[in-house]
Amino acid sequence: MQAAALARQPFWDEVDRLLLSCEPKTRLTVAPLLKSKDMPVEEDDRFNELHRSPEWTDDYSARVATVFRRPRESVAGWEPAADALNRIRAGIDSWAARHPDDTLALVGHGLTFSLYRAHLLGLPTVPLQDWQQLSFAAVACVQDGRIVDDFAVPPGVPHISRGAASPAVDPADEQRDSGLKEQGRPLTTPE
């Protein structure tokens, strides 16, 4: 239902190229759009979701919170958040450099988009509630390394948030991570 409503949005008329992760759910997200609009579609594994171990966790939100608070560590075998951020940034930079006059639309995932958003906002880590409130099928506009329009659900698209309650923050983690800043170069991304 969200994918069909998303496909009806007028902003797609401005998009020249679709960038997808290699995970099938991103292709499913744009399937209704591609039935009505012909545009180049590129898959790039740098846009895949943060790599997670198959180990079961009874509290996924708590695990995500720990991964966000400890961005340079592998928590329970998960890819470090800083590595995932560097991967997605490299992908965006590469595609933007190859297609500088195109408007690119990246269809990706909640954890990596949360990391990228926090980076663009200059935050040292992702506040868990930002990830929890990020709806599936949310859309943002980034230009010249700045968020022009923050992630929001377009009109007519149902809002479905991740919505779990925030776990308690370990003060030791918060203090240790408070000084961490992503060291990176400025981004240039098209609309």
Secondary structure, 3 states (H helix, E strand, C coil): CHHHHHHCCHHHHHCCEEEECCCHHHHHHHHHHHHHCCCCEEECHHHCCCCCCCCCCCCHHHHHHHHHHCCCCCCCCCCCHHHHHHHHHHHHHHHHHHCCCCCEEEECCHHHHHHHHHHHCCCCCCCHHHHHHCCCCCEEEEECCEEEEEEECCCCCCCCCCCCCCCCCCHHHHHHHCCCCCCCCCCCCCC
